[in-house]
Amino acid sequence: MRAVPPDPEHTPPPGSPRRARGNRTGGHARRAAGALASAALLLPLVSGLPAADAAPGTPGTGAAAGPDTLQRDFARAAAEYHVPPSVLLAVSYLQSRWDAHAGAPSVTGGYGPMHLTDAAGALADAARTAHHGEAGEDARGDTARPHRAEDHAVPAAGAFPERLRTLDRAAGLTGLRPEELRTDPAANVRGGAALLADAQRRLGRPAGGDAADWYGAVARWSSASDAATARVFADDVFEVIRTGARRTTDAGQRVALPAEPRLVPHREQAGRLGRATPPAEGTECPESVACESVPAPYQRLEGSDYGNHDVSDRPRSQKADFIVIHDTEATWEKTLQLIRDPAYVSWHYTVRSTDGHIAQHVPVKDVAWHAGNWYVNAKSVGIEHEGFLARPDAWYTEEMYRTSARLVRHLARKLDIPLDRQHILGHDNVPGTVPSTIKGMHTDPGPYWDWAHYFELMDRPFHPTASPFSGMVTIAPDYDDNEPVYTGCEKPGQECAPHGSGAVRLRVAPRDDAPLVKDVGLRPDGGASTTDVNDTGARASTGQQFAVADRLPGWTAVWYLGQRAWFRDPWWEPVALGARGKLVTPREGRKEIPVYGRAYPEKAAYPAGVPVQAVTPLPYKLLAGQAYVLGQTSPSEYLYANDFDPAKHVVVRGKDRYYEIQFGHRVAFVRADDVTVRSSNR
């Protein structure tokens, strides 16, 4: 391994995105600042513009718009509808973080900075193209049970709830055409202000006045069907007002919300909403989210079959080591329909996109069938998020990210799970169990999930823990500016819409035209990796950590799936942070060691009556001279659960110990006896 210092002659090209929007470190700081009070905001809030500055309804964000145009749009709309500017800005931040997404709808058909929803067409289009990986994953991931297939058929549209059709109401209140509200940010902000003013009027409250008097209107604006979710949304809006926020949007607009740390909203106004609160009995959620119980049925089916999860007694039976993040590839309504099917699969929680509402389906103590790997299922909690991985512009709301982050932080504390990417996995990081299952593993939540922002919301941001030239790195591209080309979102081979991503491409040599590294598990015939949005064969994701294999000016190589994998890493646009940790290498004298997709016990550990599970290596090798980052020490365990009666379940524990490693895009396991552990500083 060579540690090569930056080449002073390698300067960032003129007009590069990082010159225009700040370097990668600045990008992370910009995102983090959204949750912090700021005494010196870059752009003052212009809430008192003269009436002549622009007539109501005049588009404010045309082609020649300056970087403060959106800020002025908020000020004009607030003045026109007599809404406190801080309330309008904070509501928008909790929906979109002020991004316009070039007029593309969110996962729930919401448009523009105010997330005005028009779900009828948007959701149907998204569901029709939904897919996350090859068909055929067995969500239970245990050969001791029959394969349980998945079905993501598009449900009938039916009558969409109020939260999914706010754009038409905004059109009626403003007189603007729906197309304007979808595509013109200035019009969209006006629509949001009109909805807030209408909510205030319906509650019998006067327009204007102090922001504290708008708590009830904000709760009503959320269009949540229950009072608990409306209150959580309003609490989050006023927390943003108290702490302040500033950000450069996806359209290069600088928007600022000054902090009001002494603001105390009139929370008692929520009592006038007249909306029921769903029963929270049987849920295991933090108090800071709205949570209801929508139980997954545990019942007998035909013959000896049963569904759709296993009753257990964790942590007394087994410790949970992982939290697995999924997206639903279906609407909220369809997802709840599926979880109620006893012949379907299961997961523990679902998070709704529009307002962050959470439903719990399976008790944390029980084992849900969600990850496609029985070892991981037995030792994890699965959380689904309403969304579609292959639609880059079908974006998630900020409120969904926030409530999900609170749930994960709560579960991690309760279950003693570290908040890092070795333990908080995407479904796309879960390994196949044996060679034949690798290709069918799901790939959600995919390259458009913003892991950096998600961990910032959990107060665990990714930051350097060692020199930039250490022997270990954390992948951390700037999500907003990192836009690798993906294909296959709409049609095979067709380029996806440009969008920020938390993933980087890996190549066989330090050249932009070098082939992508290969994944022999995905393509046993030696076929090449591709840029398809579901192809994880040559992809490293934000927060994942790897051992450095080599360095050249502008490039870094890491050990990945048994080979050197290069990614562009110039000093002016770095995508990796120096890190410190433990690495595993083959034990001295071993040329290669096997890699596994599950940490099952040795044959001698199985008692009579429990079928021995083969310890089958995956088609990869960890070769002498290579190193991989150690995630945790994993006990060898197998949960034998093949009967409806949980009293007949058996946890088999062996003497073998395994180490979880970041082997490729997915984690893997190696036997502790096969490797040596050393510090990355060596």
N, C-alpha and C positions, 0 to 999 in steps of 0.2 A: 504494500500500500504506500502511495506517495502522497504526502501532504504538500500541495503546491499552492503558494500564496496567490492572491488575485493578480492578474496581469494588468499593469497600469495602462497598457495600450488598448485593452478591451473596454471601450467606453460605450455607454448605452446609446443606441441609435437615436438620432433626432426624431422627436415626435413620438417616442415610445410611450405606452400607456403609463409607465411608472413615472416618467417625467411630468406627465399631465396631472396625475392624481396622487403623487407621493409614492415613496418606496413601499416595499412590502411591510416593513415594520410600521410605517406610518398608516398603512391600510388597517393593520390590526389595531393600532391605537385609535383610529377613527371609529372602528366598530365598537371597541370597548367604551369609548366616550359616550355612547348612547345611553349608558346606564349610570353615568357619573355626573355629579354636580359640576358645573363649569363656571368659574368666576370671570373668565376672559373668553367669551364666545367669539368666533371668527367673524360672525355676521350678525349685526343687531336685528332685532325683531322690528319690522316696519309695520306697525299696527295703526298708524295714523296718517296714511297717505291722503293727499288732497283728492277731492271728488273728481277733479279734472284729470287726474293721472290716468285713469282708464274707466270707461263706462262699464257698469255691470254687464257681464256676458261677453266682454271682449276677450278673445283668446289671449292668454298671457305667455304661452310657451311655444311660440312659433320657431321657425328655423333659425332666426337671428336672435333668439332669446339669450340674455346674459345669464351668468351663473347664479344670480339672485332672483331670477324671474319667478320661480316657484314660491319663494318666500313672500314675494309681493302678491302672488295669487292667493295665498292663504290670508294675507292681511286684507285684501279687497273683499274676499268672500266673507270673512268674519265681520267686517264693517257693514256689508250689505245686509246680512241676516242677523246682525246684533248678537253674534256668538263671541264669547271671549276668545281671542286668538290662541291662547295657550290650550284651551279645550279642543279647538279644531285641530291644532297641530298634534296634540297628544293622541287624540283618537286616530288620526291618520298614521302616526308612528306605530301604534299597536296593531294596525292592520298591515301596513306595507313598508314600514320604515321610510315612508315618503317616496318610495320607488314607483315609477309608472309602468315598468315592464313593457314598454313600447306598445301599450294597448292590449297586451295578451292577458287572458283571464287566469285567475288563480285556480287551484285545484277544486274550488267550489264555485267557479264562475264569477269571481269578483274582479272588477276592473279598476285600474288607476290607483292613485295615492289613497283614496278613501275606500277602496275595496267595495264599490257599489256592485251588487250581485245581480246577475241575469243568468241563472243556472240552466234554464231550459235547453238552450242549444249547446252551451259550453261544456256541461257535464256529459251530455250524450256523446259529444265528439271525443272527449278524453277517455271515456270508458270503452269506446269502440276500439281505440288503439292501445289499450292498457296491456302491458305484458312485463314480466320481470324474470327473464331467464327461460331456459328450455322447459317445455312442458314435461311433467312427469315426476317432479319432486315429491317424495313421500314425506309429508310434514312431520310425521311421527319419527321416521328415521330409524326404525327398529325392525330387523328382519324376523323377529319373533312374532310380529303381528302383520296382518294383511296390509297392503298398500292402501292408504287413504287419499284419494284423489282430491284435487281442488277444482272449484268452478267459479270463475269470475264473470259469469254471464251478465250482460247489461240489464238492469232491472227496468221495468216500465217506469216512465217518468212520473206519472201520476201528478198530484198537486204538490208543488214544491212549497216548503214552509216559508214563512215570512223572511227568515234570515237569508234565503236564497233568491229573493226577488226585490231587493231594495232599489235597483236602478230604475225600474218603471215608476216607483213612487217619487224618486228624485226628479224624473222627467216631468211628472205631473206638477210638482211643486215649483220647478224653475222655468218650465216652458221650453227647455232645451230638448233637442232630439236625442234619442237613446244613443245614436252613433257618436254624437259629440261627447256624451258622458263617458263612453267607452274609451275614446281615443285622444281627447284633448284634456290634459291634466288640469288646466284652468277651469274648464267646465266641470270636470269631475270633482274638484275641490268645492266649487259652488254647490254641486248636488249634495255633497256631504254636509255642508253648512246648512242648507235648506232642511235636510232631514233632522239635524240637531235642533234647529229652531222649531220645527214642527213637533218634535218630541217634548221640548220645553213647554210649548203652547198646550199640548194635550194633557200635560200634568198640571195645567193651571198656573204655571210659573211665568213671571215677567221676562221678557227678552233683555239682553244686556246684563249689566251688573257684574258681580264678582264670580270668578270661576267656581268658587265653593258652592254657589247656588245651582250648579249645573250637574250635580251628581246623579240625580234621578233621570235627567235627560240623556246623559251618557249611558246609563244602564239600559234605558229604553232603546237608545240608538243601536245597541248591540243586536237587537232583534232576537235575543236568546229566548227560547220558549219557557225557560224557568227562571225564577228569581235568583237562585244561587249562582248560576252562570252569569247573569246580568250583573250581579254585585261584584263578582271576581273581575269581570271586564272593567267595570267602573273603577274598582280599586287599583287596577293596573294602570289605567289612564291617569289617575291622579298621582300615582307613584312616579310616572314619567314627568308630570308637571313639577312635582317636588324636587326631583333630582336633576331635571333638565336633560337636554339631548342636543347633539349637533351631528351632522353627517353630510357627506357628499353622495348624492343619489346615483342611481344607475344611468341617469341622463346628464350627469355632471353638474347638477344643481346643488348649491350649498344652502342648507336649511338649518336653522338654529331655533331652539326653544330654551329661553333662559330659565334657570332653576328658581322655584318658589318654595324653599325648604319649610316655610312656616304655614303653608296652605293646609287648612283642615276642612275637607269637604263635608257637606251636610248629608251624611250617609243615611240618615233616617228617611230621606226622600224615597229610597228604594222600596219602602213599605207601601207606596202608593202605586206600584207597578201592577198589582193584581194578578201576579203570575205564581203558579204553584212551584214549590220546590220539590224536586224528585227525592225519593227516600234514599238516604246515604247509608242505611244499615247494610252491613255486610261488605262495605268497601274498606280498602286500606290505602287511603290517599292522604296527602298533607292537607292541613286546613286551608292552605292558600289556593286551592283549586276547587272547582265545582265537580263533584264526582257522584255518579249514580251506579246502582247495581243492575246489570243486565246479564243474568247468569247464563253460562253455557250449560246445557243439560247433560247430566251424567246419568245415563240410563242404559238398560239392556236393549240390544237389537236382536237380529235373528241369530239363532244358534248361540254360540259362545261369544259372539261379537258384542261390543259395547262402545259407547262414545260419550263425549268427544274429548275427554281428557282422563287423567288418572288421579284418583284420590291418593294423597300422600300425607306426610307429616314432617315436611321440611320446617326448620333446619334440623330437627332431631333425627330424621332419617338420612338426609343428605344436605350438605351446605350448598346454597346457591352461590356460584362464582361469577355469573355473567348476567348482564341485561342486554337483550337483543332488540335492536331497533328495526322495525319494518315499515313499509307503507302498504296500504290496503289494496291498491290497484282496483278500487271500487269506491262508490260513494258511501257516505255514512249510513244511509238507509239500507243499501245493499249489504254493507258489512254487518249491521245488526241482524239482518235477515239470515245471513250465513252462520253467525255465531249461535243462533237459536236452533240450528239444525243438528240433532244428535248424531247424525251420520256424517257430519263434516269434521273439520279439524278445529283447533282452538288456540287461543292466546289469552294473556292475562288482562290486558287493557287495550282500549282504543281511544285515540285523541282526535277530536273533531277540529277541522281546519278553521272554520269561520270564527269561532269564539273560544277555542281551547277546552271545550267541555270534554270530560273524561268519563268513560264507562268501564267498569271492571266486570270481567266475565268469569274468571277463575281465581279462587283464593291463591295467594302467594305460596301457601304451604303445599299446594297441589301442582302436578306436572301437566302443563299444557303441551299440545302437539303443534309446534309452530316453526321450528328451526331446521327441520330436515335432517337432524342428527340427534339420535336418542341420548347420547352422552351429554350433549349440550342442553337438550330439552330438560333432562333430569336435574340439571344444575344451573337453570337460568329462569329468568322472567322475560316474557315476550310482550312488547308494546307495539301495537299497530298505529299508524298515522294516516289519516285520510289523505290519499295522494296517489300520484302516478309517476313512476320514475322516468319513463321515456317521453315525458312532455316537459322539456326544460322551462318553458314559460308558464306551465301550470304550477305557479309558485305557492309556497306555504306562507301562511300569515305569521306575523311576529307573535301574536297571542298564542298560537299553537306551539311554536318553539318554546315560549316561556313556560306555559303550563306543563309541557312535557319535560322540560328541564327540571322543574320543581319536583315532578313525580319521580324522575330518575334519581335526583339528589336525595329525596326522602327514602326511596327503596335502598339506595346504596348505603345510607346510614343505618337503616334498619337491619340489613342483611350483611353488613360489613363487607361491602364490595368496593374496591378502589375505583375512584373516578378517573380512569384513563382508558386509552383505546385498546389495551389488552383485555379489559373486562367489560367495557361498554362497546359492544360489537354491532355492526350492521348485519342484517341477514346475509349480505354479500361477503361477510368476513367469516362465516361459519363454514368449516371444511366438510367436504363429502366424507362419508363414513368409510367407504371402500372404493376402489377404482371405478366401478360401474356407476356409482352415484354422483361422481364429480360433475359431469356435464349437466345433470338435471338440477343442480343446486340453484336456488333463486338468487337474484342479483340486486334486490332492493335493500336500502332505499336509493342506491345508485349514486352516480357521480355528481348529482346536483344537490344532494343533501349538504347543508352548510355545517359541517362538524366544528369548524372554528368558532362560529357564533354560538352554536349549541353548548360548547364547553365554556365559553365566556359566561353564558347565562347560568351555568352551574358553578361559577366562581372558580373554574379550573382552566384558565386560558393556557394555550400552548406558548411556551416561552423558552429561550435558550437556558440550558442548565450546564453547559460546558462551552469550551472554545469552538468557534466555527470550524476548526480543523481537528476536532476530536474524532475518535474512531466510531462514533455512533451519531445518527441524526434523527430528528423528528421531521416528518413531512409537514410543511406548513405554507403552501402557496397562498397568496392573497386571493380570496374567493372571488371578489368582485372583478379583478383584472385577469384572472387566470381563465382563459376560454379555449381549451383544447377542442379541436373539431371532433364531434361524435357523429355517427351515422346510425340509421335504422330506427329513428324515433317514429316516423310516419310510415316509411316504406323501406324495405331492405336496401342498403347502400346509399340511400338519400341522406344528405347532410341534415343534421338537426339544427334548429335555430341557435345562433350564438348565445352563449349564456355563461355566467360564472360557474366555476366548478372547484371542488376541493380535491381533485385528483390530478396526478401527473402521469405522463406516458414514460415508459421504460424501453430503452433500445439496446441493441447488442453492441453498439459502439458509440463514441461521443460525436455523433453527427446527426443533424436533423433529418438526413435522408437515410439513416441506417434502419434496417428492419427492426420491428418490435421484437422483444424477447418472446420466446415460445413457452407455452404451458402444455407439457406432455400429458397432463391429466385431462385437460379439455380437448386436446387433439392428439390422441395416441399415434396417429399416422404422421405426426411431425408437421402438420399444417401450421400456417402462420397465424399469429394473433392479428386481430383487426381493430378498427376504430369503432366497432359497433357499441352502442350504449350499454349493451348487456354483456360485453366481452370483458371479463376481469383478468385476462391472461397476462396483461402487461400494464398494470395499473397499481400505483401506490396512492394511498388516500391520507387526507389530513389527520394528523395525530398518530399515525402509524410510525413505528420506529424500526430502523434497520442498521445493521453494521456496515460501515464504509469499507468498500473493496478497493477503491482507487479514486484519484482526483486528477483532473486536468483543468486548465483555465476555462472557466465557464461551464464545467461539467462535473458531476459527482456520480460515482458508481457505487451501488450497494449490492450485497448478496441477496438474491431473490430466486426462489425455486431452483436452487442449485447452480446458479450462474451469475455472472456479473451483469448488472442491469444499470444502464446509464440514463440520467435525466439532466436536462439543461438546468444549470444552477449558477448563472452569472452573478457577480458581486452586486451589480446594480438592480438585479431582479431576482434575489435569492428565493428559493422555494423550500429550503431545509434549514433547520435550526440545530446548532450543536447540542448534543445530549450526553448524559451520563447514565450508565446502568450496567446490567450484567449481560454477558454474552455467553452462548453455548457453542462449543466446537467439538468435533469428534474426539473421543478419548485417544490418547497417544497410541500409535500402532494401528489404528483403524483407518482404512482408506475411505470408507464410506459407512454411513449408518442409515437405517430405514426411518421413514417419516410416517406418522399415523394420523388418521382423522378422528380418532377417539382414544381415550385412555382406559382401555378395558383390562381386567385382571388376567393374570396367568392362569392356565388350565387348572392347576392344582387348587385354586381358590374356590372353585365352584362346588357347592354341596350337592348331594344326591337330589335328583328331581329338578334341578335347574340346568337347562341346556347350556353347554359351554359355547361361548361366543368367540369366534375366531379373531385373533389379533392380526388383522390383515394390513400389511403396509400399503401405502399409497404409491403410485408410480413415480415417486421422486426420490432423490438421494441427497443427503447432506454430506458433502465431500470434505476430505481432509484439506485444511487451509481455509475453509469457509467459517463464518460465524453468523449467528442469528440472535436477535434480542430475546432475552428471557422474559416472559410475561408473568408466569406464576408456576409454582410447584403444584401438580395435579395428582391427587390420589387415584389409584386404579380402582374404578368402581363400575358396577353394572347393576342397574335397576331392573330386576325381572318382574314385570307387571303384565301378566297375560290373563288376568281374571278380573271379573267385575268386583269381586270381594277384595278390598285392599289388605285384609288380614292375610291373604295368600301371597302378597308381594314380598319379594326378598331383595335386599341390597347386598350384592356380593362385593367384598373388598379383598383386594390382593395385596401382596407384598411389594409388587412392582410400583415404582413411582415414575411419573412422567413430568416433563417440562413443557409448558405451553410456549410456543415460539411464534414470532411473526415471520412466516416462511415465504409467503407470497402476498397477494391481496387478501388471502384467507389465512387464518391462524392454522397451526398444526401442532402435533405432539410428538416428542421424542422420549425414549426411555432415559431416565436419569443415569442408569448404569452405562449407557452408550456414549455419554458426553462428559466434557469437563466444563465447569462454569468459571469464567474469569471476568475481571472488570474491563469495561470499555476503555479505561484510561491506559491500559497496558500497551 
